[in-house]
Amino acid sequence: MKSRQILPLLVLTVLALTTCRRERDVLPLEDYYGYRTTGNVTIRRLGNGGPEYYLGIDQDSLRFTAEARDMDYKQVPAPLFSYWVDGKPMPNGAFLPTKAGKYNFRARLGPKESRPVTVEVIDPASLISRLYLGIRSGNPGIAFSDGSSRFEFFGVAVGLNGTSLPFDFRPGIRLYVDGLPQPTLEFIPTQEKRYRVKLKGFGKESNEIWIDAHPPDYYVTQVRLSMVQNGPEFQADEISKADFRVETLSREGRWVNFSAQPQREFFVDDRLSPGLSFKTRTPGVYRFKAKVFSRESNELTLSVLPPSESAIITIPIVFHLFNVAIPQAKLQAQVDILNKVFRDQWNPNNNPKAERHADLRLQFVLADTDPNGRPMPQPGRDYIDLGRARYSQKEISDKLGWDHYWNPDFYLNIYVANYTDTYLASLKGTWAGLGSYPWTRVALPGIIMVSGNPKPDFLYALYVIPDVFKDNYVTQTVIAHEIGHLLGLRHAFNEASCEQDEDYCDDTPAYPRHQYIPENLGTRRIGCDGMAFSATNFMDYYYGYENSFTLDQASRVRHILNYGLWLPTPANGRSNSHGRITGAPGFVKRPPVLRPVDWVACPAPEARPFGFLRRPADFDLLKE
């Protein structure tokens, strides 16, 4: 009885074990992995590599990835793929080439196999004919052995066809100094010796570069300091400037400019100065010296004058009168006024002057010789009779004036005529004087700077109407105002707003001119700072006392006298006398093309009795 019950149990157990074993062997391949139902297997190279691989340059192993989809269009897990190179399995799916040739790579998934990917492994040595070594920075002829010289090299691999190869060979090429490999393409000498530098790589060697390193003083036997002072005198105004040059004498006996820092040092009164130029606001005698390594230069001295002690410069004037009969006495009277104005002596009504009023140390004379060197029977007078009563300013500045343009390096030209085009909408009236700003060789805010000594390509002069010679207080200083423009001075007011001081002078109070109402304010102004003040400056418009230039204005004028072009000053070659230098060209020819000019036009002031220009009795109250 018991044996009959046990036998069926054994049969059931065997059948169960047999069924489980068959499912475990077959289902993972047929139902889960689905090799027979996957699509094509594809393979691609990882990274940015193309179809080539360069031995010694490409450092990483070749690696690939494969892709296939199962019957549900799901991506087959990556670990199921195997990778092969030329029919041999790739351990860990990576291959590091060691010799040149073409290699075929495939991916397999069960019985399915991808199309091959071919990579050509190239030995760069087979493509290089030679190596070239050059210097990107550094001078092998002057190398210091104290570690301050740095050389940067570059290498070029020249192909078999003579052209530079289009890929970077640096991983396979190294810099060698005296046979020792260097970590980079840079080298700093630290010993006094001769170094031999070359490139090596891929079985090739480059040309050699020799570097002779010595202590710094080896190359410098003497130091020379020279000074270029722009202008005949130096003032303590932070505008006058001196430029210095440091030269060293080489062992070969050649003087060369030496500007390298920190090897070059420049001292002013034994104090280290960062640059090779000098400006100051403090008068005195200054000492200058340079040092290159341990060798010192000669010493230079410079006397810096206060602006009040600068030389008095004399400027000859010629009035070109286009059919205008101005008496000789009137011309001389105008020159007398100019001399009082520019020497800080003009104040006919004893009105208050500017707090920092200044003597510009400038005087004028009527020219006593003409451009041909002949004495003038009536000094400063050039009468031009063209049979006309009126002229336009444009035709004089464009054509007629050039026929009578006396060399501006020796004369200040002033053209007087009854002009037909004096009305300007911007002035809301007519102008009494018209001029332009100067050009300068040394920078000055608000002024054009040029190099060299160009000839004028516009009629650099002044233009005035005959009314300025009348005996009227408010017209007598019009020419002085226009000469101020010619000498670099701008209007003492602001044309539009108070955003900035438009005349570049801190001691001339700025105010918005468009808010000025002559009938209400007279000589009173309301400055951009909200404070009231009396108008005293010659560079203001009416109504004002017109009796002062300031110290800052004097500095600008002195700058133009020292560095400006086309003015009869010692800086431009004219002797400081009434005449001209013998042999200098008398006239300036009109150039073929004229430069467009933004003329500075100033309105014709209205006459007012002297009493109107006196200081208001309640001025102190107005200031509050």
C-alpha positions in Angstrom: 0.0 0.0 0.0 2.7 2.5 0.9 4.8 1.6 -2.2 1.9 2.4 -4.5 1.5 5.9 -3.0 5.3 6.8 -3.2 5.7 5.9 -6.9 3.4 8.6 -8.3 5.1 11.3 -6.1 8.5 10.5 -7.5 7.2 10.7 -11.1 5.7 14.1 -10.5 8.9 15.4 -8.9 11.1 14.3 -11.8 8.7 15.9 -14.3 8.7 19.2 -12.4 12.5 19.3 -12.2 12.8 18.5 -15.9 10.4 21.3 -16.9 12.2 23.9 -14.8 15.6 23.1 -16.2 14.4 23.4 -19.8 12.8 26.9 -19.2 16.0 28.1 -17.5 18.1 27.1 -20.5 15.8 28.4 -23.4 13.7 31.3 -22.3 16.4 33.9 -21.6 17.8 33.6 -25.1 14.6 33.2 -27.1 12.0 35.3 -25.2 14.0 37.9 -23.2 17.1 38.7 -25.3 15.4 38.1 -28.6 18.5 37.8 -30.8 16.4 36.4 -33.6 14.0 39.4 -33.4 16.5 42.3 -33.1 17.3 44.7 -35.8 20.7 45.5 -37.3 23.7 46.1 -34.9 25.6 49.3 -35.4 28.9 50.4 -34.0 30.6 53.8 -33.7 33.8 55.2 -32.1 33.5 57.1 -28.9 35.0 60.6 -28.4 35.9 63.1 -31.1 38.2 60.8 -33.0 37.9 60.5 -36.7 39.1 57.7 -39.0 42.7 58.3 -38.0 44.7 57.6 -34.9 48.2 59.0 -34.5 50.8 57.0 -32.5 52.4 59.1 -29.8 49.9 61.9 -30.2 46.6 60.3 -29.4 47.1 59.0 -25.9 43.8 57.3 -25.1 42.7 53.8 -26.1 40.2 53.3 -28.9 36.7 52.8 -27.5 33.4 52.0 -29.2 29.7 51.8 -28.5 27.0 49.7 -30.2 23.3 49.9 -30.6 20.4 47.5 -31.5 16.6 47.3 -30.8 14.6 44.3 -29.7 11.1 43.2 -30.9 9.5 45.8 -28.7 11.8 48.5 -30.1 13.6 48.7 -26.8 17.3 49.3 -26.8 19.4 46.3 -26.0 21.4 46.8 -22.8 25.0 47.7 -23.6 26.6 44.9 -21.5 25.2 42.3 -23.9 27.5 43.5 -26.8 31.0 42.2 -27.4 33.6 44.1 -29.4 36.2 42.6 -31.8 39.2 43.9 -33.7 40.3 42.1 -36.8 38.4 39.0 -35.6 39.9 39.0 -32.1 38.0 40.0 -29.0 38.9 43.3 -27.3 39.3 43.0 -23.5 37.2 45.5 -21.6 36.0 46.8 -25.0 39.2 49.0 -25.4 42.1 48.8 -27.8 45.5 50.7 -27.6 47.3 50.6 -30.9 51.1 50.1 -30.8 51.9 50.0 -34.5 50.7 51.6 -37.7 48.1 49.9 -40.0 44.4 49.7 -40.7 42.2 48.0 -38.1 38.6 46.8 -38.4 36.3 47.0 -35.4 32.9 45.2 -35.1 30.2 44.7 -32.4 28.4 41.4 -31.8 25.1 40.5 -30.2 24.7 36.8 -30.2 24.9 35.6 -33.8 24.4 39.1 -35.2 27.4 41.3 -36.1 27.7 45.0 -37.1 29.4 46.3 -40.2 33.0 47.2 -39.6 34.4 50.6 -38.6 37.9 51.1 -40.0 40.5 53.2 -38.2 43.9 53.9 -39.7 46.7 54.1 -37.2 49.4 56.4 -38.4 53.0 56.8 -37.3 53.7 60.6 -37.6 57.3 59.9 -38.2 56.3 58.6 -41.7 54.7 62.1 -42.4 57.5 64.4 -41.1 60.5 65.3 -43.2 62.0 67.6 -40.5 61.3 69.7 -37.4 61.8 73.4 -37.1 62.5 75.3 -33.9 61.8 79.1 -33.6 61.6 81.7 -30.8 58.2 83.3 -30.1 59.6 85.7 -27.4 63.0 86.5 -26.1 66.3 87.7 -27.6 69.0 85.0 -27.7 71.6 87.7 -28.2 70.7 89.3 -24.9 70.0 86.7 -22.2 70.4 87.4 -18.5 71.6 84.7 -16.2 69.8 86.0 -13.2 66.5 84.4 -14.1 64.9 87.5 -15.5 65.0 86.4 -19.1 62.3 84.2 -20.4 62.3 82.5 -23.7 59.2 81.0 -25.4 59.8 78.7 -28.3 57.5 77.1 -31.0 57.9 74.1 -33.1 56.8 73.3 -36.6 56.6 69.8 -38.1 57.3 70.1 -41.8 55.6 67.5 -44.0 57.0 65.5 -46.9 55.6 68.1 -49.3 57.2 71.0 -47.5 54.1 72.4 -45.8 53.3 72.6 -42.1 51.3 69.6 -40.9 47.7 70.4 -40.0 47.7 68.8 -36.5 49.4 69.5 -33.2 52.6 67.5 -32.8 53.5 68.9 -29.4 52.5 65.7 -27.4 55.0 63.8 -29.4 57.7 66.5 -29.6 59.7 67.8 -26.6 62.1 70.7 -26.1 65.6 69.8 -25.0 68.1 72.2 -23.4 71.7 70.8 -23.3 70.2 67.3 -23.9 67.7 67.5 -21.1 64.0 67.3 -21.8 61.9 70.3 -20.7 58.3 70.1 -19.5 57.1 73.0 -21.7 58.2 75.1 -24.6 59.6 77.8 -22.2 63.1 78.2 -20.8 64.6 80.6 -18.3 68.4 80.8 -18.0 69.8 80.7 -14.5 73.5 80.3 -15.1 76.2 82.2 -16.9 76.8 79.8 -19.8 76.0 78.9 -23.4 72.8 76.9 -23.8 72.0 74.6 -26.7 68.3 74.3 -27.5 66.5 71.9 -29.9 63.4 69.9 -30.5 63.2 66.1 -30.6 60.4 63.8 -31.6 59.3 60.9 -33.8 62.9 60.1 -34.6 63.6 63.6 -35.9 65.6 66.5 -34.5 65.2 70.2 -35.2 67.7 73.0 -35.9 69.7 74.2 -32.8 69.4 77.6 -31.2 72.2 78.9 -29.0 71.6 81.2 -26.0 74.5 83.0 -24.4 73.5 84.0 -20.9 75.4 86.6 -18.9 74.9 88.8 -15.9 72.9 91.9 -16.8 75.8 94.4 -16.5 77.7 92.4 -19.1 75.6 94.0 -21.9 75.5 97.6 -20.6 78.7 99.5 -20.4 77.2 103.0 -20.1 73.8 104.7 -19.6 72.8 108.0 -21.2 69.8 110.1 -20.2 68.5 112.8 -22.6 65.5 115.2 -22.4 63.1 116.5 -25.0 61.4 119.6 -23.6 58.4 120.6 -25.7 58.7 124.4 -25.8 61.2 127.1 -25.0 60.4 127.2 -21.2 59.0 124.9 -18.5 56.2 126.1 -16.2 54.7 124.8 -13.0 51.3 124.3 -14.5 51.0 120.5 -15.0 50.7 121.3 -18.7 54.4 121.9 -19.6 55.9 118.5 -20.1 59.4 117.0 -20.5 60.0 113.6 -22.1 63.1 111.6 -21.3 65.0 108.9 -23.2 67.3 106.3 -21.7 70.0 104.8 -23.9 72.6 102.1 -23.2 76.0 101.6 -24.8 76.4 98.0 -25.9 79.7 96.0 -25.8 79.8 96.5 -29.6 79.8 100.3 -29.1 76.2 101.0 -30.2 73.8 103.2 -28.4 70.3 101.7 -28.2 67.1 102.8 -26.7 66.4 101.0 -23.4 62.8 101.1 -22.2 62.4 97.6 -20.6 61.1 97.6 -17.1 62.0 96.7 -14.3 65.6 96.7 -15.5 65.3 100.4 -16.3 64.6 102.9 -13.4 63.9 106.6 -13.6 64.4 109.0 -10.7 63.2 112.5 -10.1 65.1 114.1 -7.1 66.2 110.6 -6.1 62.6 109.4 -6.0 61.6 106.5 -8.3 59.2 107.7 -11.0 56.9 105.3 -12.9 57.3 106.8 -16.4 59.7 108.7 -18.6 57.9 112.1 -18.6 57.6 114.9 -16.1 55.0 117.5 -15.2 54.5 119.5 -12.0 52.7 122.4 -10.3 55.6 123.2 -8.0 58.3 125.6 -9.2 61.9 124.8 -8.5 65.0 123.0 -9.9 64.6 119.3 -10.4 67.2 116.6 -10.9 66.8 113.6 -13.1 68.7 110.3 -13.4 68.2 106.9 -14.8 69.6 103.5 -13.8 69.8 100.3 -15.9 70.7 97.3 -13.7 73.5 98.6 -11.5 74.8 101.3 -13.9 73.7 104.9 -13.4 73.2 107.6 -16.1 74.3 111.2 -16.2 72.2 113.7 -14.2 70.0 116.3 -15.8 68.5 119.4 -14.2 65.4 121.4 -15.2 64.3 124.8 -13.9 60.6 125.0 -13.5 59.2 128.6 -13.5 56.0 129.9 -11.8 53.6 130.9 -14.6 54.0 134.5 -13.4 57.7 134.5 -14.3 57.4 133.1 -17.8 59.0 135.1 -20.6 56.9 137.9 -22.2 56.2 136.9 -25.8 55.6 139.6 -28.5 53.2 138.8 -31.3 53.2 141.0 -34.5 49.7 141.7 -35.9 48.8 142.6 -39.5 45.3 143.9 -40.2 44.1 143.0 -43.8 41.6 145.8 -44.6 39.3 144.8 -47.4 38.1 148.2 -48.7 37.7 149.4 -45.1 39.3 152.7 -44.1 40.3 152.2 -40.5 42.6 155.1 -39.4 46.1 154.1 -38.3 45.5 155.6 -34.9 42.6 153.2 -34.4 44.8 150.2 -35.3 47.4 151.3 -32.7 44.7 152.0 -30.1 43.4 148.5 -30.5 46.9 147.1 -30.0 47.2 149.2 -26.9 44.0 147.7 -25.6 45.2 144.2 -26.3 48.4 144.8 -24.4 46.5 146.0 -21.3 44.1 143.0 -21.6 46.8 140.4 -21.8 49.0 142.0 -19.2 46.1 142.2 -16.7 45.9 146.0 -16.8 42.5 146.5 -18.5 39.9 147.8 -16.0 38.7 151.2 -17.1 35.9 151.4 -14.6 37.7 149.9 -11.6 35.3 147.1 -11.3 35.9 143.9 -9.3 38.3 141.5 -11.0 38.3 137.7 -10.9 39.8 136.2 -7.7 42.5 134.5 -9.6 43.1 137.1 -12.2 46.3 136.6 -14.2 48.9 138.3 -16.3 49.2 136.3 -19.5 52.6 137.9 -20.2 51.8 138.4 -23.8 52.2 141.7 -25.8 51.3 142.7 -29.3 52.8 145.1 -31.8 51.9 146.2 -35.3 54.1 144.3 -37.7 56.9 146.6 -39.0 58.1 144.5 -41.9 56.1 142.9 -44.7 56.5 139.3 -46.0 59.3 140.4 -48.3 61.3 141.8 -45.5 60.7 145.4 -46.4 59.8 148.1 -43.8 56.1 148.9 -43.7 55.3 152.6 -44.1 52.2 152.1 -41.9 52.9 149.2 -39.5 50.4 146.4 -39.3 48.3 147.8 -42.2 47.6 145.8 -45.4 45.0 147.7 -47.3 43.3 145.7 -50.1 41.3 147.5 -52.7 39.2 145.2 -54.8 36.6 147.8 -55.7 33.9 146.3 -53.5 32.2 147.5 -50.4 31.1 144.1 -49.0 32.5 140.6 -48.9 31.3 137.2 -47.5 33.4 135.6 -44.9 33.4 132.4 -46.9 34.9 133.9 -50.0 37.7 135.5 -47.9 38.5 132.3 -45.9 38.2 130.1 -49.1 39.9 132.3 -51.7 40.6 136.0 -51.3 42.2 135.7 -47.9 44.8 133.3 -49.3 46.1 135.9 -51.6 47.0 138.0 -48.5 47.9 135.2 -46.0 51.1 136.3 -44.4 53.0 133.4 -42.8 51.2 132.7 -39.5 54.5 131.6 -38.0 55.5 135.3 -38.1 52.3 137.3 -38.1 48.8 137.2 -36.5 46.5 137.7 -39.5 43.2 139.6 -38.8 40.8 140.2 -41.7 38.6 143.2 -41.5 35.6 143.7 -43.9 32.0 144.6 -44.1 30.8 141.0 -44.2 27.5 140.0 -45.9 27.1 136.7 -44.0 27.3 137.8 -40.4 23.9 136.6 -39.3 23.8 133.2 -37.6 20.7 131.5 -36.4 22.6 129.9 -33.6 23.5 133.3 -32.2 20.0 134.7 -32.9 21.8 137.7 -34.4 25.0 138.9 -36.1 28.6 138.2 -35.2 31.3 140.7 -34.5 34.2 138.3 -34.5 35.0 134.9 -35.8 37.9 132.6 -35.4 38.9 129.0 -34.7 40.7 127.0 -32.1 44.4 126.2 -32.5 46.2 122.9 -33.2 48.9 121.7 -30.8 51.7 119.2 -30.8 51.1 118.2 -27.1 47.7 117.2 -25.9 45.5 119.8 -24.3 41.8 119.1 -23.4 39.4 120.5 -26.0 42.2 121.1 -28.6 43.1 119.1 -31.7 46.6 117.4 -31.4 48.7 116.6 -34.4 52.2 115.3 -34.9 55.0 116.9 -36.9 54.7 120.4 -38.4 51.9 120.3 -41.0 51.1 123.3 -43.1 47.7 125.0 -42.6 45.0 123.7 -44.8 42.5 126.3 -43.7 42.8 130.0 -43.2 44.0 130.1 -39.6 43.2 133.7 -38.7 40.6 136.1 -37.2 37.7 137.8 -38.9 36.2 141.0 -37.4 33.8 143.7 -38.5 34.8 147.4 -38.5 32.6 148.2 -35.6 35.0 146.6 -33.2 37.3 149.7 -33.6 34.7 152.1 -32.3 35.3 153.8 -29.0 32.8 151.7 -27.1 33.5 149.8 -23.9 31.7 146.6 -24.9 33.2 146.4 -28.4 36.8 147.3 -27.6 37.6 143.8 -26.2 36.0 141.8 -29.1 39.4 141.2 -30.7 40.9 140.2 -27.4 38.1 137.7 -27.0 38.8 136.2 -30.4 42.5 136.1 -29.8 41.6 134.1 -26.7 40.0 131.5 -28.9 43.0 131.4 -31.2 45.2 130.8 -28.1 43.1 127.8 -26.9 40.5 129.5 -24.6 36.9 128.4 -24.8 33.9 130.4 -23.6 33.7 130.8 -19.8 30.0 129.6 -19.8 28.3 126.3 -20.7 26.4 126.3 -24.0 23.7 123.9 -22.9 23.8 122.3 -19.5 25.9 122.0 -16.4 27.0 118.4 -16.9 30.7 119.4 -17.3 32.9 122.4 -17.2 33.2 123.2 -20.9 36.2 125.5 -20.8 38.4 123.1 -18.8 39.3 125.8 -16.3 38.4 125.3 -12.7 38.7 129.0 -11.7 36.1 130.3 -14.2 32.7 129.7 -12.7 30.5 127.8 -15.2 26.9 128.8 -15.8 24.3 127.8 -18.4 24.3 130.6 -21.0 20.8 129.8 -22.3 19.3 130.7 -19.0 21.0 134.1 -18.9 18.6 137.1 -19.3 20.6 140.3 -19.9 17.8 142.6 -19.0 17.3 141.0 -15.6 20.8 140.0 -14.6 23.2 142.4 -16.2 26.7 141.5 -15.0 25.2 139.0 -12.5 25.4 135.2 -13.2 23.9 132.2 -11.4 26.5 129.5 -11.5 26.0 125.8 -12.0 26.6 125.4 -8.3 23.7 127.8 -7.6 25.9 130.6 -6.4 25.7 134.1 -7.8 28.8 135.9 -9.1 29.9 138.8 -11.1 30.9 138.2 -14.7 34.5 139.4 -15.1 36.0 137.1 -17.8 37.0 138.2 -21.2 35.8 134.9 -22.6 32.2 135.6 -21.5 29.6 137.3 -23.6 27.9 140.6 -22.7 27.1 141.9 -20.2 30.1 141.7 -17.9 33.0 143.6 -16.6 35.3 142.0 -19.1 38.5 142.7 -17.2 40.1 139.4 -16.2 41.8 136.2 -17.5 42.4 133.6 -14.8 45.5 131.5 -13.8 44.0 128.4 -15.4 43.4 130.3 -18.6 46.9 131.6 -18.5 48.2 128.0 -18.3 46.2 127.0 -21.4 47.5 130.0 -23.3 51.1 129.3 -22.3 50.6 125.7 -23.5 49.5 126.9 -26.9 52.4 129.5 -27.1 54.8 126.6 -26.3 53.3 123.8 -28.4 50.7 125.4 -30.8 51.1 125.5 -34.6 50.8 128.5 -36.9 51.5 131.2 -34.3 54.3 133.8 -34.3 56.0 132.5 -31.2 59.6 131.5 -30.4 58.4 127.8 -30.3 57.7 128.1 -34.1 61.0 129.8 -34.9 60.3 133.5 -34.7 62.6 135.6 -32.7 61.0 137.4 -29.8 61.1 140.8 -31.4 59.0 143.0 -33.6 60.3 141.7 -36.9 60.6 138.4 -38.8 63.4 136.0 -39.4 65.3 136.6 -42.5 64.8 134.0 -45.2 61.5 132.7 -43.8 58.7 132.2 -46.4 56.6 135.3 -46.6 53.3 133.9 -47.8 51.4 130.6 -47.4 49.9 129.2 -50.6 46.4 127.9 -50.7 46.3 124.1 -50.6 44.3 122.3 -53.3 41.8 121.0 -50.8 40.6 123.0 -47.8 39.7 121.5 -44.5 36.1 122.2 -43.3 36.3 124.3 -40.2 33.8 124.8 -37.3 34.3 128.5 -36.9 33.8 130.0 -33.4 31.5 133.0 -33.9 30.8 135.5 -31.2 27.8 137.9 -31.3 28.0 141.7 -31.8 27.5 143.2 -28.3 25.1 146.0 -27.7 26.4 149.3 -26.5 25.5 150.2 -22.9 26.5 153.2 -20.7 29.4 152.6 -18.4 27.1 152.9 -15.4 25.2 149.8 -16.4 28.4 147.8 -16.0 29.1 148.9 -12.5 28.8 146.4 -9.6 25.2 146.2 -8.3 24.9 147.7 -4.8 22.9 144.7 -3.6 25.3 142.1 -5.1 26.2 140.7 -1.7 22.5 140.2 -1.0 22.1 138.5 -4.3 24.9 136.0 -3.5 22.9 134.8 -0.5 
